Each structure stands twice: as C-alpha cells, then as structure tokens.
C-alpha cells in the first residue's frame, strides 16, 4: 500500500483505474476501514464514501446504484434504496439522522488515490 501525506490528508493508493467498472463501484480496504469507490464515467468523476450502510449497518454501499439527482451525484443502498449524496454524504431521501462519510479522490496517471484526513483516529492507529 502506497501512502503519501500532504497537508491534512494522507493519500493511499486504492487501485488502478481499470479495476473499477464504468459507472460502478468497488470496495477498497484501508486498515480496518472499508471504503466504497465509484467511477462515474459518464460524468468523468470519481467519488469515495464509507462502505457501511448507516441504516442497516451492512457493508453494501459499493454495490449500490449510482446516478444523479438534480445534477448531484448519488448512490442508492442496494438493500433499502435510501440515496446519499456523493458530494457531502447527506441522505437525499428525507432521513436527516443518517449520512455517509465522504473521502476525497485523486488520480495520478492510471492510479486512483483516496484521501484520509490526518485528524482521524484511523490514520493514528495505522501510524
């Protein structure tokens, strides 16, 4: 696992671009954390969120359906169809009590990197 620290974010190599299906997602592990990584080929954008569904507490978000709502990228949990913004993680189906943790994504050549904020306990545990 390749890790670089820049400012307040630690970037780790998640995968190669071709390992993520067009307009779909995969699950990436970082330590004990499962992160859902999505490639919107039709938007030419990448997004990452926690993989844990906040409603059912199941690791399933990476298998969710992606799309847009009012131009905003979203993912729907495959179990209960609640939808979440991939911009800020808020629930788009009227439930203010749950949301997704969102991670920054960057590309360097064919490599996809996910950023973890340095103030998170996960980074401290892996240091």
C-alpha positions in Angstrom: 0.0 0.0 0.0 1.5 3.3 -1.0 0.8 6.2 1.4 1.7 9.9 0.9 0.9 12.7 3.5 0.1 16.1 2.1 -1.2 18.9 4.4 -4.1 17.4 6.4 -4.7 14.5 4.2 -2.9 11.1 3.9 -3.4 9.7 0.3 -3.2 6.0 -0.2 -3.2 4.1 -3.5 -6.6 2.4 -3.8 -6.3 0.7 -7.1 -5.7 1.1 -10.8 -8.4 3.0 -12.8 -9.2 -0.1 -14.9 -10.1 -2.1 -11.8 -13.2 0.0 -11.2 -16.2 -0.7 -13.5 -17.5 2.1 -15.7 -20.4 3.8 -13.9 -20.0 1.4 -10.9 -18.2 0.9 -7.7 -15.8 -1.3 -5.7 -14.9 -1.8 -2.1 -11.3 -0.8 -1.0 -9.8 -1.7 2.4 -7.6 0.7 4.3 -6.6 -0.8 7.6 -9.9 -2.0 9.1 -11.9 0.6 7.1 -14.0 -0.4 4.1 -14.4 2.4 1.5 -16.7 2.4 -1.5 -15.0 3.9 -4.6 -17.1 5.0 -7.6 -16.2 5.9 -11.2 -18.9 8.0 -13.0 -17.5 7.5 -16.5 -20.4 9.4 -18.0 -19.5 12.4 -15.7 -15.7 11.8 -15.8 -15.7 11.9 -12.0 -14.6 9.8 -9.1 -16.1 9.6 -5.6 -15.5 7.7 -2.4 -17.6 7.1 0.7 -17.8 4.7 3.7 -19.0 1.3 2.6 -21.1 0.8 5.7 -24.8 1.4 5.2 -25.7 3.7 8.1 -29.3 2.4 8.1 -28.8 -1.4 8.1 -25.2 -1.4 9.3 -24.2 -3.7 6.4 -21.1 -3.3 4.1 -23.0 -2.7 0.9 -22.7 0.9 -0.4 -20.1 -0.1 -3.0 -22.7 -2.4 -4.6 -25.3 0.4 -4.8 -26.7 2.0 -7.9 -25.2 5.3 -8.8 -26.9 8.2 -10.6 -27.8 11.8 -10.3 -30.5 13.8 -8.6 -30.8 17.4 -9.7 -27.4 17.1 -11.2 -25.9 15.9 -7.9 -24.1 12.5 -8.0 -25.7 10.0 -5.6 -25.6 6.3 -4.6 -28.6 4.2 -3.5 -28.1 1.4 -1.0 -28.9 -1.9 -2.6 -30.9 -3.1 0.4 -33.3 -0.3 1.3 -32.8 2.1 -1.6 -32.0 5.2 0.6 -30.0 7.5 -1.5 -26.9 9.5 -0.4 -25.1 12.5 -1.9 -21.6 11.6 -3.0 -20.6 15.3 -2.6 -21.3 15.7 1.1 -22.8 12.3 2.2 -26.2 13.6 3.3 -29.2 11.3 2.9 -31.3 12.5 -0.1 -34.4 10.5 0.8 -35.6 12.6 3.8 -33.7 10.9 6.7 -31.6 13.5 8.5 -30.4 11.0 11.1 -28.0 9.1 8.8 -25.4 10.0 6.2 -22.2 8.8 4.6 -18.6 9.8 5.4 -17.1 11.1 2.2 -13.4 10.8 1.2 -11.5 12.9 -1.4 -10.2 11.1 -4.5 -7.4 12.0 -6.9 -5.9 10.4 -10.0 -2.2 10.2 -10.9 -1.8 8.6 -14.2 -3.6 5.2 -14.1 -3.5 5.2 -10.2 -6.5 6.1 -8.0 -5.8 7.5 -4.6 -8.2 8.1 -1.7 -7.5 10.7 1.0 -7.9 10.1 4.7 -7.9 13.3 6.9 -4.9 13.1 9.3 -7.0 14.0 12.3 -9.0 10.8 12.1 -8.3 8.0 14.5 -7.8 5.6 11.6 -4.7 7.3 10.5 -3.3 7.4 14.1 -4.0 3.7 14.5 -2.1 2.8 11.3 0.9 5.1 12.0 
